[in-house]
Amino acid sequence: MAENIVAGLFGLTPQMYGEQQRRSALQEGITLAQLDPASRGAAMTYAGARGLGNAIGGAFGVEDPQLQRITQRQQLLGMIDPSNPDSYIQAAQMALQSGDAEAAYALREQGTQARMQAMKNEDYLAQRGQRMQAQGLDALAQNLVTQLKNPDGSVNEEVKNRLLSFPQGQAAISQLAKVIPDLRRIGAMGVPEDNPFKVFIDDETIPKNVKTLATQYSTSLTKGILDPEKADVKVKELSEMTQRINQFEQNQATIKTQQEQLNAFKSQGLANTQQSLAIQNAQLRLQEQNNQFQQQMKLDKAKRDEEIARTKPLPSYLAKDEEADYGTATAATNLASDANNFINRIKSGEIKFGLKDRASIRARQLVGSNDPDVLAREDYDKFLKVLTNESLRLNKGTQTEGDAVRAAKELESSESPQAAAAAMRRLVDINVRRTQNAADDVLRRRKNANFPEPERAIEVPKFDVQIIDNADYQRFLKNPKFPSGTVFVDPEGQRRTKP
């Protein structure tokens, strides 16, 4: 590495310079020797004499200036640590002291380039580290989302709390809360998958009653009535049902064959032989097994009839109102989820209030600033309009309309983070109640029309109680609506339980 730098930056190494001198002497000797027929001998004699002369000169203390400079430069390069840009500067100072301005300039330039490259490497490593950290958190969030539901369909609180503890997790759970209701209703959870019931519908060897039930399950899945998470259980049921029917038919065929054998034994007067008795015992076991199959197949038929009744299309007047209720519930849930996220942002101080802060933000907005507090305030102002308008629209004509109007006015006039968070919390509660009302309306309407409950009812969101400040905390402690053990989020963003 050092020799390459010497050759590239300063020209020749001492070894290269000596070799050049020897070749030059040899060439001179050849040129002179061309005048003499014995050219080779004369040339070698001249080159040897030239080398001897250099040796004599060195012995008397006479050193080639060019060789001396090259040697000094090589010594300077030995001081350089390529990983330390400062070592180039130190070598440049030594070069100046020895009178080699050319080498000093070259070393200073090389040191500057090395410093710039080191800074670029540091910036790249820092950015790469940030990207890797963000990618790791994104992957963690996506992995945790898949674990959010317990096998029984309930929410895993530990996983939920982990997701809420970092921004990528909060974004993932917020997005999931927005899209799950619609995806479930149209049977499109995640990437579209093959219909798991299609294999039963298309297989000609599958019994007819199994095909009928598989078709009903397929219809329920497509319409969003059947929870996709339960599809595997239904597939297992169909497989077991198919196995029972096939075994029943095989048993019946075996019983028929055995009966023919018994009749033959009887005609031959061998009805009480050991072989005949063994066949009779086998028949009894098969018949007992088939009796059990018949009982189970009656249950299968009842299940099939229940599925047909559940997937029976709603009358148009019911379907239209129910579709509207699902749409209202989805919109109200999304609003409540987004508003709850903004409460956290307000409590963290990310969104600025107060006359001075707002005046400063407004001035920077006019010049197109992308400062974090400017962008955060712009997000808040946009969402404030959406939240108030949508909350009033969704609650118009309902029992919560008056509460929504008052909370919206309070939010629009809020000049402090405490007032804004409190008003937004009331709108969160109002939209949660609106979702609950929509869910109740669906059940009431179906019950009055003698229709079964939907397998997947509207999910009403639940949010931890947000405590804004100490005064709010004191009111929370005295409020009987929140019993001991109620989970809440304190002003610092820590989840706690009411004592």
C-alpha positions in Angstrom: 0.0 0.0 0.0 2.8 2.4 0.9 4.8 1.7 -2.3 1.6 2.3 -4.4 1.1 5.7 -2.7 4.8 6.6 -3.3 4.6 5.7 -6.9 1.2 7.3 -7.5 1.7 10.5 -5.5 5.4 11.2 -5.6 6.7 9.4 -8.6 9.5 6.8 -8.1 10.5 4.7 -5.2 14.2 4.4 -4.4 14.2 0.9 -5.9 12.5 2.1 -9.0 14.9 5.1 -9.3 18.0 2.8 -8.9 16.6 0.4 -11.5 16.0 3.4 -13.9 19.6 4.6 -13.4 21.0 1.1 -14.1 19.0 0.8 -17.3 20.1 4.3 -18.4 23.7 3.4 -17.8 23.2 0.2 -19.8 21.6 2.1 -22.7 24.5 4.5 -22.8 26.9 1.7 -22.8 25.1 0.0 -25.7 25.0 3.2 -27.7 28.8 3.7 -27.3 29.4 0.1 -27.9 27.8 0.2 -31.3 31.1 1.9 -32.5 32.9 -1.3 -31.5 32.3 -4.8 -32.9 32.5 -6.2 -29.4 29.3 -4.2 -28.4 28.1 -6.5 -25.7 31.3 -6.6 -23.8 31.9 -2.9 -24.0 28.3 -2.1 -22.9 28.6 -4.3 -19.9 32.0 -2.8 -19.1 30.6 0.7 -19.3 27.6 -0.2 -17.1 29.8 -1.8 -14.6 32.1 1.2 -14.5 29.1 3.5 -14.1 27.9 1.4 -11.1 31.4 1.5 -9.7 31.5 5.2 -10.0 28.3 5.6 -8.1 29.6 3.3 -5.4 32.8 5.4 -5.1 30.7 8.6 -5.0 28.6 7.2 -2.2 31.7 6.1 -0.4 33.0 9.7 -0.4 29.6 11.0 0.9 28.3 12.3 -2.4 24.6 11.3 -2.6 22.3 11.7 -5.6 19.9 14.6 -4.7 17.0 12.9 -6.5 17.5 9.7 -4.7 17.7 11.6 -1.4 14.4 13.3 -2.0 12.7 10.0 -3.0 14.0 8.4 0.2 12.8 11.2 2.3 9.3 11.0 0.7 9.2 7.3 1.4 10.0 7.9 5.1 7.2 10.5 5.2 4.7 8.0 3.8 5.7 5.5 6.5 4.2 8.0 9.0 0.8 7.9 7.3 -2.1 5.9 8.7 -4.8 5.7 5.9 -7.5 5.5 8.6 -6.3 8.7 10.3 -6.6 11.9 8.1 -4.6 13.9 10.6 -1.5 11.7 9.9 -1.4 13.2 6.3 -1.2 16.7 7.8 1.6 15.7 10.1 3.5 14.2 7.2 2.9 17.4 5.2 4.5 19.6 8.0 7.5 17.3 8.0 7.8 17.7 4.2 7.8 21.5 4.6 10.5 21.4 7.2 12.7 19.3 4.9 12.1 21.9 2.0 9.9 19.5 -0.1 7.0 21.9 -0.9 5.7 19.7 -3.7 5.3 16.7 -1.4 3.8 18.9 1.4 1.1 20.2 -1.0 0.3 16.7 -2.3 0.1 15.3 1.2 -2.2 18.1 2.4 -4.5 17.5 -0.6 -4.6 13.8 0.1 -5.3 14.5 3.8 -8.3 16.7 2.9 -9.7 14.1 0.6 -9.3 11.4 3.3 -11.1 13.6 5.8 -14.0 14.2 3.4 -14.2 10.5 2.7 -14.2 9.7 6.4 -17.1 12.2 7.0 -19.0 10.6 4.1 -18.5 7.2 5.6 -19.7 8.4 9.0 -22.8 10.0 7.5 -23.5 6.8 5.5 -23.1 4.6 8.5 -25.3 6.8 10.6 -28.0 6.9 7.9 -27.7 3.2 7.3 -28.0 2.5 11.0 -31.2 4.7 11.1 -32.6 2.9 8.1 -31.8 -0.5 9.6 -33.4 0.4 12.9 -36.5 1.7 11.2 -36.7 -1.4 9.0 -36.3 -3.6 12.1 -39.1 -1.8 13.9 -41.3 -2.0 10.9 -40.7 -5.8 10.7 -41.3 -6.1 14.5 -44.6 -4.2 14.1 -45.8 -6.4 11.3 -44.8 -9.5 13.2 -46.6 -8.4 16.4 -49.7 -7.5 14.4 -50.0 -11.2 13.4 -50.0 -12.1 17.2 -52.5 -9.5 18.2 -55.4 -12.0 18.3 -55.5 -14.9 20.8 -56.8 -18.3 19.5 -60.2 -17.5 21.1 -60.5 -14.3 19.1 -59.8 -11.9 22.0 -57.1 -9.3 21.9 -53.7 -10.1 23.4 -53.1 -7.2 25.7 -49.4 -7.8 26.1 -48.9 -7.7 22.3 -51.1 -4.6 22.0 -49.1 -2.8 24.7 -45.9 -3.6 22.8 -47.3 -2.2 19.6 -48.4 1.0 21.3 -44.9 1.5 22.8 -43.3 2.6 19.5 -44.4 4.7 16.5 -44.2 1.9 13.9 -46.3 -0.3 16.1 -48.9 2.5 16.7 -49.1 3.0 12.9 -49.6 -0.7 12.3 -52.3 -1.2 14.9 -54.1 2.0 13.8 -54.1 0.8 10.2 -55.3 -2.6 11.2 -58.1 -1.1 13.3 -59.2 0.9 10.2 -59.3 -1.9 7.6 -60.2 -5.1 9.5 -64.0 -4.4 9.6 -64.3 -3.8 5.9 -61.9 -6.6 5.0 -63.8 -9.1 7.1 -67.1 -8.1 5.6 -65.9 -8.7 2.1 -63.8 -11.8 2.9 -60.6 -10.2 1.9 -58.3 -10.3 4.9 -54.8 -9.6 3.7 -53.7 -10.9 0.3 -56.5 -12.7 -1.5 -56.3 -16.4 -0.9 -57.7 -19.4 -2.6 -61.1 -20.4 -1.3 -60.4 -23.3 1.1 -63.8 -24.8 0.4 -63.3 -25.0 -3.4 -61.7 -28.5 -3.1 -64.9 -29.9 -1.7 -67.1 -28.1 -4.2 -65.1 -29.2 -7.3 -64.3 -32.8 -6.3 -66.9 -35.2 -7.9 -66.2 -37.9 -5.2 -67.4 -35.7 -2.3 -70.8 -36.6 -1.0 -73.7 -34.3 -2.0 -74.6 -33.1 1.4 -70.9 -32.2 2.1 -70.8 -30.3 -1.1 -74.0 -28.4 -0.1 -72.5 -27.4 3.3 -69.1 -26.5 1.6 -71.0 -24.2 -0.8 -72.8 -22.5 2.1 -69.4 -22.0 3.9 -67.9 -20.6 0.7 -70.8 -18.1 0.3 -70.5 -17.0 4.0 -66.7 -16.5 3.6 -67.2 -14.4 0.4 -69.8 -12.2 2.0 -67.8 -11.7 5.2 -70.3 -13.6 7.4 -67.8 -16.3 8.1 -64.7 -15.2 10.0 -61.7 -16.2 7.8 -59.9 -17.2 11.0 -62.4 -20.0 11.5 -62.2 -21.3 7.9 -59.6 -23.9 8.9 -62.0 -25.3 11.6 -64.8 -25.5 9.0 -62.5 -27.3 6.5 -61.6 -29.8 9.2 -65.3 -30.4 9.9 -66.0 -31.0 6.2 -63.1 -33.5 6.0 -64.3 -35.4 9.0 -67.9 -35.4 7.7 -66.7 -36.8 4.3 -64.7 -39.5 6.1 -67.7 -40.5 8.2 -70.0 -40.8 5.2 -67.4 -42.8 3.2 -66.9 -45.1 6.2 -70.6 -45.5 6.6 -71.1 -46.5 3.0 -68.1 -48.9 3.2 -69.6 -50.4 6.4 -73.0 -50.8 4.7 -71.3 -52.6 1.7 -69.4 -54.9 4.1 -72.6 -55.7 6.0 -74.3 -56.6 2.8 -71.5 -58.9 1.7 -71.4 -60.5 5.2 -75.1 -61.1 5.1 -74.8 -62.9 1.8 -72.2 -65.1 3.4 -74.4 -65.8 6.4 -77.3 -66.7 4.1 -75.0 -69.1 2.2 -73.9 -70.7 5.5 -77.6 -71.0 6.6 -78.6 -72.7 3.4 -75.8 -75.2 3.9 -76.8 -75.9 7.6 -73.7 -74.1 8.9 -75.4 -71.2 10.7 -73.9 -72.0 14.1 -70.3 -72.7 13.0 -67.4 -70.7 14.5 -66.9 -68.8 11.2 -70.6 -67.9 11.0 -70.6 -66.6 14.5 -67.5 -64.5 13.8 -69.2 -62.9 10.9 -72.3 -62.1 13.0 -70.1 -60.4 15.6 -68.3 -58.3 13.0 -71.7 -57.3 11.6 -72.9 -56.2 15.0 -69.8 -54.0 15.5 -70.2 -52.4 12.1 -73.9 -51.8 12.7 -73.1 -50.1 16.0 -70.5 -47.9 14.3 -73.0 -47.0 11.6 -75.6 -46.1 14.2 -73.1 -43.6 15.7 -72.4 -42.2 12.2 -76.1 -41.7 11.6 -76.5 -39.8 14.8 -73.5 -37.6 13.9 -74.9 -37.1 10.3 -78.2 -35.8 11.8 -76.1 -33.2 13.7 -74.3 -32.4 10.4 -77.6 -31.9 8.7 -78.8 -29.6 11.5 -75.5 -27.6 11.1 -76.1 -27.4 7.4 -79.6 -26.1 7.8 -78.4 -23.6 10.4 -75.7 -22.3 7.9 -78.3 -22.1 5.1 -80.6 -20.0 7.4 -77.7 -17.8 8.5 -76.6 -17.1 4.9 -80.2 -16.5 3.7 -80.1 -13.1 2.0 -81.6 -10.3 3.9 -84.6 -8.4 2.4 -83.5 -5.3 0.6 -84.9 -3.0 3.2 -82.9 -4.7 5.9 -79.7 -5.1 3.9 -79.7 -1.4 3.0 -80.0 -0.3 6.6 -77.5 -2.8 7.8 -75.0 -1.7 5.2 -75.4 1.9 6.3 -74.8 0.8 10.0 -71.6 -1.0 9.1 -70.4 2.1 7.1 -71.2 4.4 10.1 -69.5 2.1 12.5 -66.4 1.9 10.4 -66.2 5.6 10.0 -66.8 6.3 13.7 -64.2 3.7 14.7 -61.6 5.2 12.4 -62.3 8.7 13.7 -62.0 7.6 17.3 -58.8 5.7 16.6 -57.2 8.7 14.9 -58.4 11.1 17.5 -56.9 8.9 20.3 -53.5 9.0 18.5 -53.7 12.8 18.3 -54.4 13.0 22.0 -51.0 11.2 22.5 -49.3 13.7 20.2 -50.8 16.6 22.1 -49.8 15.2 25.5 -46.3 14.6 24.2 -45.9 18.3 23.3 -45.5 17.5 19.6 -48.3 19.9 18.7 -47.8 23.4 19.9 -50.4 25.8 21.3 -50.3 29.3 22.6 -50.2 32.7 20.8 -46.4 32.9 20.4 -46.0 29.3 19.2 -48.8 29.6 16.7 -47.6 33.0 15.4 -44.2 31.5 14.9 -45.6 28.5 13.1 -47.8 30.7 10.9 -44.9 32.8 9.9 -42.8 29.8 8.9 -45.8 28.3 7.1 -45.8 31.3 4.8 -42.2 30.6 3.7 -42.9 26.8 3.2 -41.0 25.6 6.3 -40.8 21.9 6.9 -39.9 22.2 10.6 -41.4 19.3 12.7 -43.6 21.6 14.8 -44.9 23.3 11.6 -45.8 20.0 10.0 -47.3 18.7 13.3 -49.6 21.7 13.6 -50.6 21.4 10.0 -51.6 17.8 10.6 -53.6 18.8 13.6 -55.4 21.6 11.9 -56.4 19.4 9.0 -57.6 16.6 11.3 -59.5 19.0 13.5 -61.7 19.9 10.6 -62.2 16.3 9.6 -62.9 15.2 13.2 -65.5 17.9 13.9 -67.3 17.7 10.5 -67.4 13.9 10.5 -68.4 13.6 14.1 -71.3 16.0 13.5 -72.4 14.1 10.4 -72.2 10.7 12.0 -74.1 11.8 15.1 -76.8 14.0 13.4 -80.2 13.0 14.5 -79.0 10.7 17.3 -79.0 11.0 21.0 -75.3 12.0 20.9 -75.8 14.9 18.5 -75.9 17.6 21.2 -72.8 16.2 22.9 -71.0 16.1 19.5 -71.9 19.8 18.8 -70.6 21.0 22.2 -67.4 19.0 22.0 -66.7 20.2 18.4 -67.1 23.8 19.5 -64.9 23.3 22.5 -62.2 21.7 20.3 -62.3 24.5 17.7 -61.9 27.2 20.4 -59.2 25.3 22.4 -56.0 27.4 22.9 -54.2 25.0 25.3 -53.1 21.4 25.0 -55.1 20.5 28.0 -58.4 21.9 26.6 -57.8 20.4 23.1 -57.0 17.0 24.5 -60.0 17.0 26.8 -62.4 18.1 24.0 -60.9 15.5 21.6 -61.3 12.8 24.3 -65.0 13.6 24.5 -65.3 13.2 20.7 -63.5 9.8 21.0 -66.1 8.7 23.5 -68.9 10.0 21.4 -67.8 8.2 18.3 -67.3 5.0 20.3 -70.9 5.3 21.5 -72.0 5.9 17.8 -70.3 2.6 16.9 -72.0 0.8 19.7 -75.4 2.2 18.6 -74.8 1.0 15.1 -74.0 -2.5 16.4 -77.1 -2.5 18.6 -79.3 -1.4 15.6 -78.1 -4.3 13.5 -78.9 -6.8 16.2 -82.3 -5.2 17.0 -83.3 -5.1 13.3 -82.4 -8.8 12.7 -84.2 -9.9 15.9 -87.4 -8.1 14.9 -87.3 -9.7 11.5 -86.6 -13.2 12.9 -83.1 -13.4 11.3 -80.1 -14.8 13.2 -77.3 -12.6 14.5 -74.4 -12.0 12.0 -71.6 -14.4 12.8 -69.2 -11.4 12.8 -70.9 -8.5 14.5 -69.6 -4.9 14.5 -66.6 -4.5 16.7 -66.8 -1.7 19.2 -63.3 -0.2 19.9 -61.9 0.2 23.3 -59.4 2.8 24.3 -57.5 3.4 27.5 -58.6 6.4 29.5 -56.4 9.4 28.6 -55.5 11.6 31.7 -54.6 15.1 30.6 -53.2 16.7 33.8 -53.3 16.4 37.5 -56.8 18.0 37.8 -58.1 15.6 35.3 -56.5 12.7 37.3 -58.2 13.8 40.5 -61.6 13.8 38.7 -60.8 10.4 37.3 -60.1 9.0 40.8 -63.5 10.3 42.1 -65.5 9.1 39.0 -67.5 5.9 39.9 -67.7 5.2 36.2 -64.1 4.0 36.4 -63.7 1.3 39.0 -60.5 0.3 40.7 -58.2 -1.5 38.2 -59.3 0.6 35.2 -56.3 1.1 32.9 -55.4 4.7 32.1 -52.6 6.6 30.4 -51.1 9.3 32.6 -49.9 12.8 31.4 -46.4 11.4 30.7 -47.8 8.6 28.5 -47.3 5.8 30.9 -50.0 3.1 31.2 -51.2 2.6 34.8 -54.2 1.1 36.7 -56.6 3.0 38.9 -55.8 2.3 42.6 
